[in-house]
Amino acid sequence: MKTINFTGRPEIDFPCEWSYKVFGTSRGSVETAIRESLAEKSYSVTKSVLSSKGNYISITVKLTVNDRNEIDSLYKALSQHKNIKIVL
């Protein structure tokens, strides 16, 4: 296991489990976007929450990442998908 220290960022030991909270307008469209964006990765969906007014849904995705570049590239793939509104 290697440890990388990014200036101004906490140390992260890789590989590690990483989570993204993904927001969209419906569970089906968000799940499709996750499947398409993370096609080559193994991941799990751990929970989903519907907003109080029913306008959006959030789904937490967990997966193993190997380095900071992978974190960034997966974030970019998710956030650029047409079915996803926000990624945290």
C-alpha positions in Angstrom: 0.0 0.0 0.0 1.4 3.4 -0.9 0.6 6.7 0.9 0.4 9.9 -1.2 0.4 13.4 0.4 -1.2 16.0 -1.8 -0.4 19.6 -0.8 -3.3 21.0 1.2 -5.1 17.6 1.1 -5.2 14.8 3.6 -3.0 11.8 3.2 -4.9 8.9 1.6 -3.6 5.3 1.6 -4.3 3.7 -1.7 -6.0 1.5 -2.7 -9.0 2.6 -0.6 -12.8 2.6 -0.6 -14.3 5.8 -2.0 -17.8 7.1 -2.1 -19.7 9.5 -4.4 -23.1 10.9 -3.6 -24.9 11.2 -7.0 -28.0 13.3 -7.5 -30.5 13.1 -10.4 -34.2 13.3 -11.1 -35.2 9.6 -10.9 -33.7 6.4 -9.5 -33.7 4.6 -12.9 -31.9 7.4 -14.7 -29.3 7.8 -12.0 -28.6 4.1 -11.9 -28.3 4.0 -15.7 -25.8 6.9 -15.5 -23.8 5.2 -12.8 -23.7 1.9 -14.8 -22.6 3.7 -17.9 -20.0 6.0 -16.2 -18.4 3.2 -14.1 -18.8 0.4 -16.6 -15.4 -1.1 -16.0 -15.4 -0.7 -12.2 -16.9 -2.9 -9.5 -19.1 -0.8 -7.3 -22.0 -1.0 -4.8 -25.0 1.3 -4.3 -25.5 1.6 -0.6 -28.5 3.9 -0.2 -30.9 6.2 -2.0 -32.9 9.2 -0.7 -35.8 10.9 -2.3 -36.1 14.6 -1.7 -39.1 15.7 0.4 -40.8 17.3 -2.7 -39.9 14.3 -4.9 -37.8 16.5 -7.3 -34.6 14.5 -7.0 -33.0 11.4 -5.7 -29.5 10.8 -4.3 -27.7 7.5 -4.5 -24.4 6.7 -2.7 -21.9 4.7 -4.8 -18.9 2.9 -3.1 -16.0 1.5 -5.0 -12.3 0.9 -4.6 -9.9 3.5 -6.1 -6.2 3.1 -6.8 -5.0 6.7 -6.9 -6.1 10.4 -6.9 -6.2 10.4 -10.7 -8.8 7.7 -10.6 -10.9 9.6 -8.1 -10.8 12.6 -10.3 -11.5 10.8 -13.6 -14.5 8.9 -12.1 -15.9 12.1 -10.7 -15.6 13.7 -14.1 -17.3 10.8 -15.8 -20.2 10.8 -13.4 -20.6 14.6 -13.3 -20.6 14.9 -17.1 -23.4 12.3 -17.6 -26.6 13.9 -18.9 -28.7 12.1 -16.2 -26.7 13.3 -13.3 -27.3 16.8 -11.8 -24.7 16.9 -9.0 -21.9 14.6 -7.7 -20.4 15.0 -4.2 
